[in-house]
Amino acid sequence: MEKIKYLEATEFQNLKELIYNSAEKYAEKTAFILKEKKDKEIVYRNISYKKFLENINALGTKFYDLGLKDKRVAIVGRNSYQWVLTHLANLLGGIVSIPLDKELQVDELESCILRSKADVVVFDEKYIENIKEIEKRKNVKTEKFIGMQKIEGYLNIEELTKQGEELIKKGNKEYIETEIDSNKMNILLFTSGTTSKSKAVMLSQKNIASNIYGMQLVEGLYPTDVNLAFLPFHHVFGSTGMIMMLACGLATAFPDGLRYVAQNLKEYKVSVFVGVPLLVEAIYKKVEEGIEKKGKTKAVNFARKLSNILLKLHIDIRKKLFKQILEELGGHLRFVISGGAPLDKRVAKGFNEIGLEVVQGYGLTETAPVIAAENYQIKKYGSIGMSLPNVELEFENKDENGIGELKVKGANVMLGYYENEEATKQVLKDGWFYTGDLGYIDKQGYLFLTGRKKDMIVLKNGKKVFPEEIEIIINRLDLVQECMVFGLPNESNKNDVKLSVKIVYDKEIAKQKYAEKSKEELEQIIWEQIKEINKTFPPYKYIKNMILTDEELIKTTTKKIKRNEEMKAILQ
């Protein structure tokens, strides 16, 4: 086990303590940079940490005035200042906050509002049609629908905040003086449900506060940093990450959308962001394409080799050597945290070699979320780093290769699944949470995941195949947009499966590089590449069959493939 030097951090029991500490410590510092349109002009407005707490207390006071003490408030919307303000106004008053996925279809959204017993729904104007449809159906018992922006016929966050300020001036201190029960359910989060109906995870403030403390001990974030809040806040990695930024005194800006990431990185001088591998890999692909277009591939590869040699001698010239490439990423970006799924180690290595630190975090909604992470000291490509210092972990029922199911214990582990005792008992046993992820720890203490227990393919000879391992390599092919590896029932032997892959080809790349080729010819090109990939694996891992399509795979809103639904479609 390597000797790790932990950073300094303060542990808080709840988020009220954490936010009050930041408001005092970073009082006049910018917490949020807001971009607004005024008379066709773009203006920027900074909200200080002190002002942010004042806004939280004002909105929370008005929430109490509306009778929401000990009630439940759901939030539906894009990442925005109003989203963060609502979430923290809930939490600092002990109101149960229910972040809902804005991408849900109206039936699913209605179901989540019903199941969570939300008393109020705060929503973004972009989703007004869904809200109006839910109101019209009259199935939900929700008392009020509140707009994040000014929407005719609805209360809105700005007005309520102003009304709350007036109440505080008149001496209303009930909300501000409310004491928080750190161990009570305060957040209800729906999992993305890749296999079955989503489960609602009950989290306490202690769960989140303890996870932020663990992350602060290992990840270096500083008050001089600017964060781009890209990961959706309804995702626990997004909302916990947001509060982590507030704990560290950063300024946060909001992106204008996927197409504008490069522009936003420059515009706000972004130094830090948290994203999913899909985004991190897409940015890397753009970097590679840019190098190729300028005909500088050889020069950059030589510079990388030179830089790696110098790094071994403790000479770091990456920022100078790769200045042009880093300028394309805004010129200030220094640190990227990737989470939600495994990151291609080639991408992590590629970014780190040009002087941009990319680390992986791993966790689940049920663990608030982070279990393990890499940092500048802890990095081994292909691994997900080491467990956070305040999280215990073990692998159970290990096979002959030392691969077992990962179980974890710590103050970050959920209270349970809401109104689902049976599902809770399946995963919480003797204080341990069983993740359903398979993997192992190497001699240095690095954590490696091999795949989900439920996705593992077991062949007739007892050999185990983890689809993700092969998918990462196939996804590197230029013609491949995404893929899914699966076991197809073998017609000649009903007890065995034939390792197969479904590939969605990239229509843009096909147009650019293979304009004259038919779909059949593209299929042949990809199949030849698959045969080359096969040679890098033992024979039992060879792909024997391929399905090619240009239709996107069925996915959850967090972009995880719904393997069960895909299999149903394939076997029809």
N, C-alpha and C positions, 0 to 999 in steps of 0.2 A: 504493500500500500504506500502510495507516494505521500510525502509530507506536504500538507496544504497550508498556505498562509491565508487565514480568513480576514476579510475586511471588517471595519468597525461598523456596528449598527445598533440601534436601540430596539428592544422588543416591546411591542405594545399588546395589550390584552384585547383591544377592540379598535375599530376604525375611527371612532370619535377621538380617542386619545391621539391616534396617528395624525389625523387631519388638523387637530388643534396644535399639535407640535409643529407641523409644517407651516401653519399660518403664522406662528410666532417666529420660527427660525428663518423663514424666507419671506417675511411679511410683504415687502415692497417689490419682491422679485416677480417676474411674469410667470403665471401658472398656465395661462391659455392665450394663444394668439388667434383672434377671430377675424375672418375675412368677410366683409359685408359690402353689398352694392348700394351706393347712394347716388341717385340721379345719374345712373349709367357709369358712375365712377367707382373704382374699387378702393375701399378704405380698410385699414387694419386697425383693430382695437385690441389692446392688451388688458387682460384681467389679472390683477395681482393675487398672490396667495391670500392676503388679508381680505381683499374684496370678494374672493371666491367663498371664503368662510362666511362672510356677511350675507352673501346671496343664499348660501345653503341654509343659514339660520332663518332668513326672511321667508324663503319658500317653505321650509319645514314648519315654521310658526303658522303660516297660512294653512298648510295641510292639517295641522292640529285643529285650527279654527274651523275647518271644513268637516271635523269629526273623524279624521283619519288616524288618530292615535290607536296603536295596536291593530291597525287594519292592514290591507294588502294593496299594493300599487304595482300594476304591470307597466312595462315600458316597451314601446314598439317604435323603432326608428333607426335612421342612419347615425353613425358616430357624429356627435355634435356636442357643443357646450351644454345645451339644454338636456341632453341625455345624461351627461355626467352629473349635472346639477340635480336632476330628479333622483338619480340613483343614490347620491350621497345625502340628499335631503331625507330620503327614506331611511337610510342606514343610521344617520346621526340622531334620528328620532325613534329608532327601534321599529319602524314600519317595515313590514316584509316587502322586499323589492323583488319583482319578478321580471327579469330581462327576457323578452320574447324575440324570436327570430323574425326579422322584418320580411324575410323572403318566403315565409309560410303562405300557402294558399289560404283563402278565406275560411274553409272548413277546418283546417288544422289550427289556424289562429283562434278561431272560435272555441275549438276543443280545449286548447291550452288555457284560454281565459276561464272557461268553465271548470276545468280540472283543478286549476290553481286557486279558484274561489276569489279572484281579484275583485276588490271593491271599486277600484278606479283604474282606468287605462289612460296613460299619457302617450300620445301618438304624434308622429311626424306627419306634416301635411301631405307628403308624398303618398301616404297610405290611407288617405281619407275615404277612398271608394270602398276598401275592405271594411273600414270602421263603420261606414254608413250601412253597408250590407248586414253587418253583425247587429247593429242597432235595430234595423228593420225586422230582423228575424225574432227578436225579443226572447232568445233562449237564455242569454246570460243575465245574471242578477246584478251586474255592474251598476253602481250608483251614478258614476260620472265618467265622461270621456273628456279629457283635457288636451288641448293642442299644444305642441311644442312651440309652434309659431301662432300668429294671430289668424284664426280661422273663424269666419262668420258663424255665429250660433254656438260657439264653444268658448269655455274659459280657456285662458292660455297662461303659460309659464311666466312670461314677462309681467303680465298684470298681477298674477298671484304673488310674485316676488315683491312687487311694489306695495301691494296690500299688506304683506307680511312685515315689510319695513315699518309701515305706519303702526301696526299692532305692537311691534317691539318698542317704538317711540312712546307708546301709551303705557308701557310697563309690562307687556305680556312676556313672561319669561318661562312659561311652562315647557316649551320645546327645548330651549337652550339648557335648562336645568335638568332635563330628563336623564336618568342614569341608564346606561346600557347593560343588558344582560349578555355578556360576551359569549355565552354557551348556548343561547337560544337560537332556534331557526330564524334567520334574518334575510336569507336569500333563497329563492326557489328557482332552480335552473333546469331547463329541459335538456336532456342529452339529445344528440342528433339522430339516434335511433336507426342505425344502419341495418339492423336485422328485424326489429319488431317495433311495436309502438314505443315512442320515446318515454323514458322514465323521468320523473321529476326529482332532482337531487336537492336535499335539504342541507344548506350550509350555514354555519354560524359566523359571527364576526371574528371569533377566535381562529376558526379555520383559515380565513383569508389573512388576518394579521400575522399569524404564525408563518404562513407561506411567504409573505412579503419579507419578513425578517430573514428567513432561510435564504431567499434570493439575494437580499442585500449583503449577506455575508460573503457571497461568491461572485456577484456581478458588479463591475465598477461603473456605476452611473453617477453623473456629477451635476451640480446646479448650473454648470456652464453649458450643459447639453440641451439640444432641441430635439423633441420626439415628434414623429409623424404617426398619429393614431390610426393605423391602417387596419389592424385586426378588429373585426366586429365586436362591439362591446357585449352583445348578447352571448358571446362565446366567453367562457370563464377565463381563458387565457388573455382575452382582450380586456375584460373589466378588471381582473386582478392586476394585469400589466399596467393598466391606467393608474390604479391606486399606488402601485409601486413607483411610477414616475412622480406622483405627488409626494410620496415619502422621501424621494431623493432630491426634490427641489428643482425638477426640470421644467422647461417651458414646453407645452404641447400645442401642435397645430393639427388641423384636420385636413385630410386629402380631398381633392375635388373628384376623385375617381381613378380607376385603374389606368386609364389612358394618360392621366396627368401626373403620374408618379414622378417621372424625371423632372418635369417642370416644378412640382411642389418641393422636391429635394433641394433645388437651387433657390427657389423663392423664399423658403423659410430657413435656409442654411441648416438643414437637418443633419444631425450627427448620429442619431440613434433611431432605429425602428424595429418593431416586432412584427414578423410576418409569417405566413404559412409557406412551406417549401415551394408550392406552385408559383408564388410571387417571387421568392428569392431566386428560383431557377430561371424564371422568365427574365428577370433583370440580368442574370449572368449570360443568358442566351443572347440578349441585346448587346452586351459588352463584347462577346465573342464575334458577333456579326459585324460590329463596328470595326474591330481589329482586322477582320478578314477583308472588309470593303476597302480599307486603307492600305491593304497589302502588307500589313505589319506583323503577320502571324509569326514568321521566323524570328524577327527582331525581339518580339515580346517573349517568345519561348527562351531565347538566349538570355534576355534580361532576368527572367525567372530563375534560370539555372545559376546565373551569377549571384543573384540576390540570395538564393538558398545557401550557397557556399559561404557568402559573407555573414549570413545569420548564424551559421555554426561558429563563426569567429566573434559573435556578439556585435557585429556591425550591421545596423539596420538602415538601408538607404531606399527602402521600398517607396516611401512617400515622394522621393525625388525621381526615382526611376520610372514610376508609373503615374506621375503627376497628371498627364493628359487623360488617362483612363479614369482616374479618380475625379477629375474635373467634370467628366461626363455624368458622374453620379452626384453632382452638386458641389463637389470640392470640399465638403465638410464631413461627409459620412464617414464614421469611424467604427461603428459597432452595430451589428445586426443580430437579433435573436430570432431563430427559426423554430417553430413548434407546430404541433398538430398532426404531424406525420414525419416519416424519416426523410432527411435531406440527402440528396445524392452527394456522396463523399467527394466526388470530382469537383462539384460546385463549391463546397466548403473549402477544399484545398485551393482551388483556383482563386477564390476571393482572398483567402488568407495570404497567398503568395504575392498578391499585388498591394498588400498593406491594409486591407479592409477586414477587420476581425468579425468572423461569422461563427456564432456558437449555436448549438442545439439545446433546446429544453424539451423535457418529456414529462407528460403527466396526463391526468384525466379530470373530467368535471368533478368526479367523486373525491379527488384529492386537492381541490381548490387552487390551482391544478398541478403545480410543479412537484415532481418526485425527484428528478435528477436533471443535471445540466452540465454543460461544458463551461469553461471560462479560459482566460488567458494562460492559466497554469495547467488546467486539466483539459487536454485535448488529444484525442487519438481518433483519426479518421475512421468512420464506420461505427464508432461507439456513441453513446449519448451522455458521455461524461461520467460523473459519480453522483451518488445520492446527495441531496441537500444535507447539511450538517445536522439539521433537526428532524430528519426523516430516517427511520430504520427500514431496511429491506432485506428480504431473503428469497431464495428460489426454492420451490417445493416440488416434490415428485420428479426429481431430475432423472433424465434418461442416461444411456451409456456415454453420451457426449457432454454431459453436465448441463443439458438444457432442461429447465423446469419452468413452472409458472411463478411469475413475480408477485410477491405479496408485500404490502407496506403497512407501516404503523407510524403514527405521529399525530400531532395536534391539528394537522391539515386534513385529516380523514373525515369525510362527511358524517352527518348525524344518521343518515339513512335515506331510503327512497320514500318520498311522500305517499302516504296511504298505500304502501306496497310492502307489507311485512315479509312476504314470501321471497320477493326479489332481494330484499335487504339481507335476509338470513343466508342467501346463497353466496353473497360476496363479503359479508362481515362476520368473521369467526374469531372468537377469542381476542378481540382487539385488532386483528389483522384485516386489511382490505385486500381481497384477491382480485388482481387487475385483469386477468384473462389474457395477459401478454406473456409470451414465452421468450426466454433468453438466458443469459449466463453472465457471470462476473469473471474477468480474467485475473491473473496473478497480481497485477498492479492495482486492482480494484475498479477497473473500468467496466462499465455496464454495456452489454450488447443485447439488442432485441432481435429476435429472429422472426417474429410474426405474431399474429393473433392466434390464440388457441383454437378458436372456431373456424379460422380460415386455413389452418394447416391441412395439407393434402397427404394422406397416408396411403402409400402404395402397397400392393399385395405382398411384396417382399419385406414389408415392415419399415421401409425407408420413408423418411419424412421430408416433405418439400414445403418450403415457406414461399408463397407466391411473391411477396414484396421483394425478396432478394433478387429474383429474376426480373421482376417488373422494372426495378430501378435501372437495370442495364439495358433492357429493351427500349425504355423511354428515352435513352440517349440517342437513338437512331434519328437522323434528321427528318425522316418521313413520318415518324411516329409522334402523334399528338398525345395519346394516352393509351394504356393497355391494361388488360386484366388476365392474369394467369389462373387457370382452373383445371380441375380434373374432369375429363369427359368420360362418361361410362363407356367401357371398352366392349364393343359389340361381340368380339370373339371370346371375351372372358368377363362375364358379368361381375365377378368379384374384384376386378381391377379397374383402374382408370388410366386414361391416356392423357398425358400432360399436354395441355392446349393453351393457346393464347388468343384473345380477341383484341384486335388492334384497330384504333381509330386513326386513320392517316391524316396528316396535316395538308389540307387542301391548298394553303398558301405556298408551302414549300414545293408541293407537287407542281403548281403553276410556274413557280420561279425556276426550279431546277429540272423538272421532267415534263415540260409543257407538251411534248409530242407523244408522251406515253399514255397508253390506255390503262384502265383500272387493272386489267389482267397482267399487264407488264409491270405495273407498280407492285402488284402482289408478288410477282416473281422476284423483283429486286429485293423486297423486304424479306421474302422467304430465304433468299441466299444469305442475307445478313443474319437471319435467325440461326441458320446452320453454322455460321461462323461463331456466333455466341455460344451455341451448343458445345462447341469444341473446348470452351473454357470451363465447362462443368463436367462432373462425373456423368456417365451414361444415364443413370436413373433420373437425372434432372433435365434430360433432353426434351425440348419441345417437339412434339410429333405432329401437331395439327394447328392450323391457323385460320381464324375468321377475320376478314378485312371489311371495314365499314367506314363511312364518313360521318356516321351519326354518333353524337356524344354518348358516353356511357351514362347509365342511370346513377345519379349521385344525390347525396344529402345536400342541404344548403351549405354545409361546411366543406363541401367538395370531396367527401369520402365516397368511394364507389359502393353502391348497394349491391353487394355480391349476390345475395339471395335472389333479388329481383332480376339481375342480369342472367343468372343461371336459369331462372324460369323462362326468360325470353329465349335463351339459347336452346333449351330442351323442348320448346314448343313444336 
